[in-house]
Amino acid sequence: VSAKKEADVTELQIGVKYKPSSCEVQAHKGDKVKVHYRGKLTDGTVFDSSFERNSPIDFELGGGQVIKGWDQGLLGMCLGEKRKLKIPAKLGYGEQGSPPTIPGGATLIFDTELVGVNDKSLSGDNSEL
């Protein structure tokens, strides 16, 4: 099955793939979040996946530690929510890209899942249990 080529975008597009029925914990600017992700180019080429490593990324939301498309696209996400982000180059790696895997000017597509906010995490994700 060949991957369907996705169109480039000029603005951030956020698609909610799954939202929990109750949203008790949301991600806000300044929160320490833990996110699982799969990053693809528009031709379907996967360039990175925390799912395959079983190692989500931790960072401060809105703190400039990740690409701008993430800092903007993950705001307000509920713990356990899954989003598909289509990120234009200007909110990703720009015209320089991130060689050798991400070409300059590339639109990026991320399947994301919020698995932790501050000290709260999805059940089953607690290492203490």
C-alpha positions as CSV (number, residue, x, y, z in Angstrom):
1,V,0.0,0.0,0.0
2,S,1.6,3.3,-1.0
3,A,1.3,6.2,1.4
4,K,-1.0,9.0,0.1
5,K,1.0,12.1,-0.4
6,E,-0.2,15.0,1.7
7,A,-0.2,18.5,0.5
8,D,2.2,21.1,1.9
9,V,0.6,23.7,4.2
10,T,1.4,27.3,4.9
11,E,-0.4,27.5,8.3
12,L,-0.5,25.1,11.2
13,Q,-3.4,22.6,10.9
14,I,-4.5,20.6,14.0
15,G,-6.7,17.6,13.7
16,V,-8.1,15.9,16.8
17,K,-7.9,12.1,16.3
18,Y,-9.0,11.1,19.8
19,K,-10.2,13.0,22.8
20,P,-10.9,11.4,26.2
21,S,-14.5,11.7,27.4
22,S,-13.3,13.6,30.5
23,C,-10.6,16.1,30.2
24,E,-9.4,16.8,33.8
25,V,-5.9,17.7,32.8
26,Q,-5.0,20.0,30.0
27,A,-1.6,21.2,28.7
28,H,-0.9,24.9,29.1
29,K,2.1,27.1,28.4
30,G,4.8,26.4,31.0
31,D,3.6,22.9,31.8
32,K,6.1,20.1,31.6
33,V,4.6,17.7,29.1
34,K,5.4,14.2,27.9
35,V,4.5,13.4,24.3
36,H,4.6,10.3,22.1
37,Y,5.0,11.2,18.5
38,R,5.6,9.9,14.9
39,G,7.0,12.5,12.5
40,K,6.5,12.1,8.7
41,L,7.2,14.0,5.6
42,T,4.3,14.7,3.2
43,D,5.4,11.7,1.1
44,G,4.8,9.4,4.1
45,T,8.5,8.9,5.0
46,V,8.8,8.5,8.8
47,F,11.8,10.5,10.0
48,D,11.3,9.9,13.8
49,S,9.1,8.0,16.1
50,S,9.1,7.9,19.9
51,F,6.5,5.0,19.7
52,E,9.2,2.8,18.2
53,R,11.7,3.7,20.9
54,N,8.9,3.5,23.5
55,S,10.4,6.7,24.9
56,P,8.2,9.8,24.8
57,I,9.8,13.3,24.8
58,D,9.7,15.6,27.8
59,F,9.7,19.4,27.4
60,E,8.2,22.6,28.7
61,L,5.3,23.6,26.5
62,G,5.7,27.0,25.0
63,G,9.3,27.2,26.3
64,G,11.0,27.1,22.8
65,Q,12.6,23.7,23.4
66,V,10.8,22.2,20.4
67,I,9.7,23.5,17.0
68,K,7.1,26.3,17.1
69,G,4.5,24.0,15.5
70,W,4.6,21.8,18.6
71,D,4.5,24.7,21.1
72,Q,1.4,26.0,19.3
73,G,-0.2,22.7,18.2
74,L,-0.2,21.0,21.6
75,L,-1.7,23.8,23.7
76,G,-5.0,22.9,25.3
77,M,-4.5,19.2,24.6
78,C,-6.1,16.8,27.2
79,L,-4.1,14.1,28.9
80,G,-4.6,11.0,26.6
81,E,-5.7,13.1,23.6
82,K,-4.3,12.3,20.2
83,R,-3.7,15.0,17.5
84,K,-2.4,15.1,14.0
85,L,-0.4,18.2,13.4
86,K,0.5,19.5,9.9
87,I,3.3,22.0,10.4
88,P,4.5,24.4,7.7
89,A,8.2,24.8,7.3
90,K,8.1,28.3,9.0
91,L,6.9,26.6,12.2
92,G,9.1,23.5,11.7
93,Y,12.7,23.5,10.6
94,G,12.4,26.3,8.0
95,E,14.3,26.6,4.8
96,Q,17.4,25.0,6.2
97,G,15.6,21.8,7.2
98,S,17.3,19.3,9.5
99,P,19.7,17.3,7.3
100,P,19.9,14.5,6.5
101,T,16.3,13.5,7.3
102,I,14.3,16.6,6.9
103,P,14.7,18.6,3.6
104,G,14.6,22.4,3.6
105,G,11.1,23.9,3.3
106,A,9.4,20.7,4.4
107,T,5.9,20.5,5.7
108,L,5.9,18.1,8.7
109,I,3.2,15.8,9.8
110,F,3.2,14.6,13.4
111,D,0.9,12.1,15.0
112,T,1.0,13.0,18.7
113,E,-0.3,11.6,22.0
114,L,-0.2,13.5,25.2
115,V,0.9,11.0,27.8
116,G,1.9,13.3,30.7
117,V,1.3,16.8,32.1
118,N,3.5,17.9,35.0
119,D,3.2,15.0,37.5
120,K,0.1,13.5,36.0
121,S,0.4,10.7,33.5
122,L,-1.8,8.2,31.7
123,S,-2.6,5.1,33.8
124,G,-0.3,2.3,32.8
125,D,2.4,4.9,32.2
126,N,3.3,5.3,35.8
127,S,6.6,3.6,36.5
128,E,5.9,3.5,40.3
129,L,2.9,1.2,39.8
